[in-house]
Amino acid sequence: MARLIALCGALVLAAGLAVAGAAWWAWRALDAPGPAPAPVVVEVPAGAPLARIAARLEDAGVVEHAALLEWYGRLTGLAGQVRAGEYRFPAGSTPRQVMSRLVSGEVVLHALTIVEGWTFRQLREAIETHPAIGDKLPAAPDEALMSRLGMPDMAPEGWFLPETYRFPRGTTELELLAMAHRAMVAALDEAWAGRAEGIPLETAYEALILASIIEKETGVADERREIAGVFARRLERGMRLQTDPTVIYGLGEAFDGNLRRADLRTDTPYNTYTRSGLPPTPIALPGRAALEAAVDPAPGKALYFVATGNPDGTHYFSETLAEHNRAVARYLATLRERRQAQ
């Protein structure tokens, strides 16, 4: 009997030592670097149990033992705090670090850059082809989208600020448009609040329209306010703006890349050669610099401008029509010389 008791005691002791050894191993293993030699991105589905998440991480090479991660999560209560999303795990992440990241919500952020001068159509095309944007609405009419953004009966052109937007995978098209729209509303309000006195614009929307024209006319930062000044003076004198980008926008899909004299004579609501004042809507998505130029035009006397033809994209500004015509002749000569040199 004594021998049996001794044997049972030995077994209990051995079991205790085994449990203690396993616990000691597990605790140390929580701080052991994982097998991944490089960063690994893993998507954690919404509502997935920790066992499935741990298995996915083991399959991806982030952790060596899925059971260890699951045990740690359940023991600490962190299992119920795991947040869905796409996570990037650095090379050699320990199980403890992996769990910490899973509950942090620090998901991978993707980016979409809205380019200054894009049209709304180009923006929607970029969204349609972006792999991280979900719930796309390619068939949704523009009017329906604007209504959902709180601006029913408003044309969408111009109302989305060109910037780089960062967002988690699965962000919807509507959510992304809402971000860009809120940013434009804020930028336009700020620009309009700081407008110069006496500018020939009655509303912030008119400033948005003019800014879109400025955006399409030049990419040279130093010229934006000068071009804004030309347009402001023409508006003040009742002169037509006569700006090619508005004509091109009015032609829509009919524009083949070559603007002809006949196009300048073809009347559309956007043809500023045939119609006075601003076009009915913006013609592109203007950036902050164009917005600021539209409400703070540079002083001066120039009423005309034309491209110089130089690679830097600069323009020549003229006070008189005769001077402008000479500048146009120089521009055409520069183009001919360039074609002959090719």
C-alpha positions, 0 to 999 in steps of 0.5 A: 500500500505504501508503495502504491501511494509512493507511485501515485505521488510520483506520478502526480509530481511528474504530471505537475512538473510536465504541466509546469514545463509546458507552461514555462515553454509556452510562456517563453514561446510567446516571446520567440520570433515567428518564422516569417523572414519578411513582412506578411499581410493577412486579412482577418475576416469579420466574425472569424473565431480565433482558432480560424484566425490562428490557423490562417496565421500559421499557414501564412508563416506568421506564427509557428504554433496556431494552438499557442496563439489561440491558448494565449488569446483565450487565457488573457481574454484578448480573443474577444477583442480581435478586430477584423481587417488587413494586418501587416506583421513584421518579420519575426513577430512574436505571438505576443506581438501578433496578438497585440496587433490583432486587437489594436485595429492598426490595419493596412491602409491603401491609397488612392491619389486624386490627381489635380485636373481629373474629371469626375469621370476619371475619378470614378474610373480610378475607383472602379479599378482600385482593388482595395475599394469595395461595394463599387457602384459603376451603374449608379447615376451621378445624380444619385451619388450626389443625392446620397452625399447630401447635394441633390440636383448638384452636378458632381464635377469639381466637388472632390478634392485632389489629394491622396486618401488612405483607407482600409481594404473594403472601404466603399466607393460611396465612403471614399467619395464622401471623404473627398467631398468633405475635404473639398467643401472644407477647402472651398469654404476656407478659400472663399472666407479668405477671398480678396475684396472686389473679385468678380465672383458672387458665390463660392460655387463660382470660385470652384468653377473658375478654379477648375478652369485655372487648374486645366490651363496651367500646372505651373504654380507661379502662373495660377494667380496670374491666369486668375487675374486675366480671367477676373479682368475679362469677367469685369469687362464683360469679355468672353473667357475664350478658354480652350479647356471649357470647349473641350469639356463641352465636346465630351466624348466627341473630342478626339484630342485635336481642337479645331476652329470648328469646335471653337464655333460649336456652341455648347453650354461650356463654350466660352468662345460663344458664351459670356461668363463662367460655364454652368459647372466646373470642368475638372477637380481643382486643387487647393492652389487653384482654389486659392488663385481663383479667389485671390487673382494677381493684379495686372493689366494682361487680358490674354495668354498663350502657351510659349511652347517651351517644355516647362509649360509656361505661358506668355501674357499680353495686354493687347490683342496685337501683342497676343497675336504675335505671341500666338504666332511665336507659339505656332512657329515653335510647334512647327520647329519642334515637329520638323526636329522630330 
